[in-house]
């Protein structure tokens, strides 16, 4: 929880831009800015990370989606780090529901890359070579992040579900689960794993994406998969657990593995939740201790960072 506070994940949008469907996740308002209740964010985020890790253990695909300026580069960097498909430039309509057409575009991109590599471009006229080079760059920006995707993803991780509403709608039509960062101005409908939090602050976005990428890597490590290994080489399943090869982490409890490779955001949550309690605990015994802890931490964070973290309406 401390990491989320420091990243400004508790700051929502201005109160006049709120979505009433997010009322249950809002702690209150300070200086006409909604404050998100991190007591909802922490368990929801941990649940989503557990789901991502479990899917990664089964070698399923998690698609990272974030095309807004604050998220694009972060999405691309960490999706590449964990070897998962991503969309960071622009979501093309039908990227999931019309995947057959998208595959033809991917095939064209591969052909252009091969032509550039084998020197075909050098044999063409300058105009033709320039046109093909521009086409390749355009396709790379649009579908370069999914060109290694073998099929439809098993889950979508979306930063700012309102900005990526087309992606969420397509996933809903195909029955693909959606994990979404949902701000106070967003509509949580269609999101299977709602993570209430600031989706505009770069530090907060980096915290979310890093944690999900680390969960993917932890799942792959537990499955005994090396990210750089050939994806067509399947690891033989051990007949019995005692016969597992040396170095395989399958004997370790899932909780220990998750702690060993826990994401930055998740690792500090249990400890920080205890440290976030206010020093003056002489409050009435009838009041909720957890609510006082959040209120004390939020008011301290708001006093020092309200001006910096005020997010523009998306």
Steps between C-alpha positions, in 0.01 A plus 500: 500500500790735570628456143155582363480813715846617394409443135184707538274208415237630743437825310193488279358762266322821588171438673298647213630232262422197715308191392234397756578133435837559674336629818578185701873544435520869599625587850406868490594829339779750574533833320230390254700189406367153575720277714495129415469257790816289481340243730314389187798544267749280689296175516368549146852554367635196686215286366577614144871428542424151630283437195771625263763281664276194483436561129872547433571167669273337241682687219192706419527843340440830678453795264612839634289790370577867559505748213484831688814711519562431870487122451625418148875479561459331838266238352742423217806480724356260757301289256821434306678425827257224589450378142131582465304666214411866535324792331658834587437725197140469383236233534380396155131416485459125463841417642333218691162449333650510149828329582518319165540831319755617755699184433522590132645838601749323724599280206556811287715653775717189513544508122615863512741425783644210301538718190682765701730241654596321175574820309191511279439865591842594362407359158185712472467860390532758777129578486391136522748424775381804697135400463568147623710629787221733609245220475720277715540770764125562506421130541767468767343779704150357466549123528868454581415412858276209400694356206632216720156422642400146406126557545247696700623600848366334813464824696529875437678735741373851423618838629209748487196298399316808371778588257519134388125438493514339152751243624285423805189462283673260260633293791150482650356374170757220487476412870857610574545614864604863550723634777462877506635803684182703559510866604218694667378634165489158330225244449591165661242308294657224292808475724533165676778607739440863601809666648395847621791740462654799329547415131664829398803545728812351341634368832173322573477352150859377524424336835200310359671386179825400673306292752305315230816435295674366810202273569531362145871433549432334836243271339739408219776432751276273703406311185869447426481709184786719379370811323770492235451131421342386174124509556456193282707284734271363766626410844423138585271463797662318795332172593543560870587809700809350669645434154492865400825619340749700702430869511126463439293701740191277494579355847483838666160609630318739273500765774881491534549522124261792477690679780839426344402643164229735620439819304619827647143607569392179667811435709453798725123469543478274809775682693393843392142441603613458860739798492233724349304498830485846663712567807209637700302183550315635805192547278167363611497121514186492284676661201655277240879473534547435132297810407708717736821361352395587148366842600823591683718386214282667237484835680880498541548421133240751384654790697840454326400387153152621414626770265743269318271203465186676381421307188339653194170362389552219252 
